């Protein structure tokens, strides 16, 4: 009997060392009071108050040879379904469904529905702030070593059999009108996408390089425009200062128009005894009214909520008249009790020339100032509580680019969020 128990213990220990299964969940609910969120609120318009919830079940299995992840997800508004209801209106589906095969210690192949996220999520991010998140159906070839070198190559090709005919066609992904969001179309899908990513970490810094091609349909089903994005990102620590720099250029086509657009970002984070202070500037090109090309930069698949103000006035599912963006910002974080208080200040300006409603008078570049405050505190070991307040002091130019000429002077946003992440196995 002792020998049998000893043998079973050895088998279990051996199995655990070679393979591991985990099962966990997430209950994530956020209540929001929106009074000028994404754009200035109009006179006579009532604020919005609602609670949105994300529920997930995560299942992971990993061994020396392969890894599998499946995530079930339900997203819904509180009250969208009746208290006795057979027809649910929530969005239930699969957030993640991928497998990763390790061909060697350094090379692996990953395929399926997955989050693609790199660096600070400027170009590729999971968009986890939004309850639905952002996922790709893609195939990745990955090289990663213990010396800090990471090289990934990915490809995706999308079809939609909604037409019910053969061969199946991708539908509903055309470019919107250039008078609206222009090349930025966050809810649409691409026809195909290919990219290469390189990251090298050093003792006091890192460098990343991007090469991305995304193809979008327009007009007829067989009309496809390819857009290329090239980028470099670097970080360097010098004493108590961390320096960051980014530059991206976009070329190729937007529908039938030639594309030539760019963005750059510079920032410095100073670590002090009380708090880190980050000073930075982002510049995303807008439409040059004197150019025959499209010159509006699109941040592709990034988590834009993290960069351009928490009130999501820019690059988060809503247009701002293709004027681009200049963002001067100051960010900091203080310890407060068991948690932390984040404070951000943004000064927004347009990056290209735009005009008053008469079409001839050049409008002021100043768009507004935003203040963001967020308090985050842990709830024992399985949860987090967050509460935030943001206020936008919009200018007449903001009303102009958002087409909200009769807006209120006070635009703010208040929210509170509870997140519980239990681990079952």
N, C-alpha and C positions, 0 to 999 in steps of 0.2 A: 504494500500500500504506500509506504514511504517512497519507494522507487517510482511508483506511478505518479504520485504528486510531484516529485522532483522532475520527472520527465515532462509533465504538463507545464510546470513553471518554466522550464527551459524553452519549451516550444512557444509559449506565450511571450516570453521576453524576446525570443528570436524574431517572432512575427512582428512585434511592436517596433523593433529596430529597423525592420525592412519595409514596413507598411504602416500607415496611420490613417484612420478614419475619424472624421470629426463631423458633428452635426450641431448647428447653432441657428439662432434666429435673430430677428430684429423687429421690434415694434417702434415705429418712428412717427410721431404725431406733431404737427406744427400748426399753431393757430396764428392767423395774420389779420391785422387791421391795416388795410391799404387805403391811403388817402393821398393819392398822387404817386403811386408805384408805377414804374416804367415810363410814365409821362405825366405832365401836370394835370391835375384833376380840374374838370370844367365847373364853372359856376352852375349851381343847380343840380350837380351830380352828387349822389350820395356815396360815401365811402363803402368799401367792401369789408365784410367780416366773415371768416370761414375757418374751418379746420380741415387739413388734408393729412392723410395717413398712408404710410408705406409699411407693409408687412412682408417680411422675407423669411424664407427657410433656406439655409445654406447647408449643402452636403459636399464634403471634400474627401477625396481618397488619394493618398500619395504613397508611392513606393520608389525604389531606386530606379525603376525603369519607366514609370509613367505617373501622371497625375490627372485627376478628373475633378471638375467642379460643376455642380448643378445648383442654380439658385432659382427658386420659385418666388414670384413677386405679385403682390396685389396692391394697387394704388387706388384710393377712393377719397371722396369728400364725405365728411360726416353729414348725414341727412340726405344723401343722394338716393338712398334706398329707404323704402318705408319700413316701419318696425315689423310688419308682416308682409314679406315680399318674396316672390319666387323669381323675379327677373332682376338680377343684380346689374347695376350700372357701372361698377368699378372695373378697372383694367387688371385682369389677371393673366399672367403669362410667365414666360421664362426670361429672367434677366441675364443669366449666365448658363451656358451649356457648352463646355469646351474640354478638350483632352490635350495633354502635353506629353509627348513621347521623347524620352532622353536617349538620343542615339549614342552619346558618349558623355564624358564628364562636362564638356563644354558646349556641345551642340544639342539642340532640341527642336522639335517641331510642335507647334501649337495650332489647333484649328477648332472652329466652332464660334458660337456667339460669345463675345468676350469684350471686356474693357481694355482699351488701348490708352495708356496714360504714361507720359514721360515728363521728367524734369518738373517744372512748376505748373504744368498743364496749360501752357500758353497755346499750343497747337493741337495736342492730343490730351484729352482729359476724360474722366469718368462722369463729370457733371453730377456728382452725388448730392449736391445741394438740392437739385430738382428731384422730386420723389421718384420719377421714372428712370433717372440716370441716362447715360449715353453708352450704347454698345454697338459693336461692329460684328458682322458675319465675315470672318477673315481667316486666312492661313498665314502663319508667321514662321519664318526660319530664324532661330535665335542662337547667337554665340555669346557666351558669358564666361569669363575666367576669373580667377581669384586675384588677379593683378589690377582689377578695376576697369577692364575693357568690356564694353557691351556693344554688340553689333546686331541689329535686327533688320530683317527685310520682310515686308508684308504685302499681301495681295488680296483683293476682294473683288468679286464680280456678282452683281445683283440682278435678279429677274423677279418678276411678279406675275404669277399665273392668273391674276384677277380677271383677265379677258376670257379665260376658259378656252382659248384657241391655241393651236400649235403652229409655229413655235411660240412659247410664252414670251411676252414682252414686259419690260419694266414700264409701269404707268404712274402717272401722278407725280412726276419728279421734275417737271419743267421749271425753268427760271421764271420768277415773277417779273412783273413789269419793272423797267429801269426807273420809273418814277416812284417805286416803292422801295423794297429792300435791296434792289440791285443784285449783286452777286452773292449777297448773304441770304441764305435760305435754310434756316436751321431745321425746319420740319421736313424738308425734302430728303430724298436719298440720292446717292450717286450711282451712276451706271457701273463704274469700276474705279478702283483706287489701288495705287501701288506706292510703296514708300520704302526708304532706307533710312535707318537711324543709327548713329554712332555716338557713344558716350565713353569718355575716358576720365576716370577720377584720379586725382593726384593728392598728395599729402595736404596741401593747402588750397586746393581748387579743383575745378572740373571744366571740361569743354564738351559740347554736344554739337552735332551736325545733322541737318535734316534735308532730305530730298523727297518731296511728295508730289504725286500726280493724282488729281481727282478729275473724273470725267462726268459731266452732267448732260442730260438730255434737254433739248429745247425744240420747239416747233414740232416737226414730224418725229415719229418714234425713232427713226434711224439717224437723226441729227444729234451728234454728240460733240461737245466742246471739251477740250482737255486744258486744265489749268495746272501749272507747275509752281510749287512753292519751295524756295531754297532758304535755308536758315542756319545761323550760327548762334550759339549761346555759350557764355563763359562766366565762371565765378572764380574769384581769387580772394583769399583771406590775407590781409596785411595788418598784423597786430590785432587791435580790437575792431578793425573795420573789415566788413565783407563787401566786396565790389561785384556787381552783376552787370552784364551787358548782353543785349540781344539785337540781332538784325535779321529781318526776313524780307525777301523779295518775291513777288508773284508775277509770272508771265504766262504766255499761252493765250487762251481764248475764254471769253465770257459770251456764250451764244456765238454770234457772228462778229463780235467786237474784239479787237486786239486788247490785251491786258498788260498794263505796266503799273504795278503798285508796290508799296513797301511799308514796313513798320520798323521802329527801333525802340528800345527801352534801355535806360540806364538808371541804376540805383546804387545807393550806398547805405549799409546798415552799421550803425555805430553801437557797440555794446557798452552800456554804462553800468554803474553800480545799481541804479534804480530800475532801468528799463532799456530795451533796445529801441533805437530810433532809426527809422528807414526813410530816407529822402529819395524820391524818384521822379522820373519823367517818362511817359509813354507817348509815342507819336504814331498814329495810324493814318495813312494818306486817304484823302477824300477825292471827289471828282474834280479834276482840273477843267474848268469851264472852257478853256482855250485849247484843250487837247481833243483830238479825234479818237483817242483810245479811252478805254475804261481805266481809271486810275484809283478806284476804290479798293482798299485792302480788306480782305476777309480773314478773320482769325480761325477759319476752318472748324476743327472739332475741339476747340479749347473750352475750358471751364471759365467763361467770361465773367461770371458772377464774382469770381475771386479777384478780379483786376480793376474793373471800371466802375466801382461804386456798388454797394450792396443793393441799391434801389433799382438796378438793372435798366437804366435809361439807355444803355448803349450795348449793341451786339448780343442781346439776349431776346431773340424772338420778336424784336420790334425795330423798325427803321428809324433813322434820323436824317433823312434827306440826302444821304450819301456825302455828307460834309466831312467825313473822317473824324478824328478826335485827337486833341492834345490833352493830356492829363498830368498835371503837377500834383504830387501827393506826399503826405506825411503819414506814416503808420507807426504805431507803438503798441505795447502790451505791458500791463502791470499785474503783479500778483495781488489778489484781493481775497482775503480769507483763504478758503480751500481752493478757490478758483482763480480765474484770470479775467481782466477787463481789457478788451481790445478797443483801440481808438484809431479811426482813420479820418483824414481830411483830404478832399479832392477839389481841385480847381479845374473845371472843364472849359475847353475852348474848341472851336472848330478848327480843322486842319486845312481846309480849302475855302476859297472865296464863295460866299453865297449872298443872296439879295433879298431885300424887303419885298413885300407883296406887290409893289409896283414893277418889279422885275429889272429895275435899273439902279436903284440905290443900294450900295453895298452895305450889308448888315454887320453889326458888331460881332467879332469872333467869340466874345465871352458868352458862355452858355449857362454857367451857374456854379454854385459851390455846394458840395455835399458833405455832411458829417455823419459818420457811422460809429455806433457804440454797441459792443456785444459783450455780455458777461457769460462765461462758461464755467460750470462747476461739476465735478464728478458726483454721482449718486452711488456711494459705496464702490463696488468693484464691477458692476454690470451696467451702469447707466450714466447718462449725461443730461444735464439740464442747461439750456441756453435761452437767453433772453436778449432781444436787440431793439434798438431805436435808431432810426435814420431820418434825416431831414434834408430836403433839397431846397436851396434858395435859387430858383430858376430865374433867368433873365428873359427879356422880350425875345431874344434870339432863340432861346430854347422853345418858347411857344411857337416861333416861326418854323423851326425844323420839325417840330412834333405836331404842327397843325392844330394847336390848342390856344387860339388867340384869346378866348374868353375864359381864362383859367383863374383859379383861386391863388392867393398869395402864399398860402400855407400848404406845403406838400410834405407829408411824413408817412412813416411806415413803422409799425410796432409788431413784434412777433415774439412768441415763446414756443420752445420746442422741448419735448421729452423723448429721449432715446433709450431703450432698454435692449441690451444684446446678451441674452443668456446663452451659455454653452452647455448643451445637453450631453454631448459625448466628446 
